[in-house]
Amino acid sequence: MIDTARAEPVLIEKHERGVVVVVALEEYERLIGKPASDWRMAQNEKKS
């Protein structure tokens, strides 16, 4: 699945309904408009 997700989004279904999409990190960053490291830092700050 990881190799496929690097090339294109992968839809995960449960009971024939889409529930999760796996995308490459680069695609995720492009979609949200910022590096994933920003998200990780924000998550770490919430834990502190």
N, C-alpha and C positions, 0 to 999 in steps of 0.2 A: 504494500500500500504506500509506503514512503516514497519509493521510486516513482510510482504513478502520480502521487500528489505533487512531486517536484515538477512534473510536466503539465499537469492539469488538475483542477479541483476534483476531489473524490467525495461523492455523496454516500453517507452511511444511512441505511434505512433500518427501521424497526417496525415490524408489522406492516410492511409495504408503504411506510410513510417516511419521508426524509426527516432526519433529526439532527444530523451533524454534517458539516462539510470540512474536509481536511484540505488545507492549501499550503503551499510552500511558504516559508517565512518571508521570502522576498515579495511574494504576492500579497501577503497579509500587510506587510509594511507599506506597500504601494497603495493598498486599499484604505488604510487608516491615515496615511500621509505623514507617518513619522516612524523612526526606528523602533523595533520591538524592545530595545534596551530601555527606552523611555518608560514603557509599560512595566517592565520588570522592576525598574527603580521605584515606580509609584507603588507597586505591590509590596515591595520591601519596606517602604516608608509606612504603609498602613499597618504592618506587623509590629513596628516599633512603638 
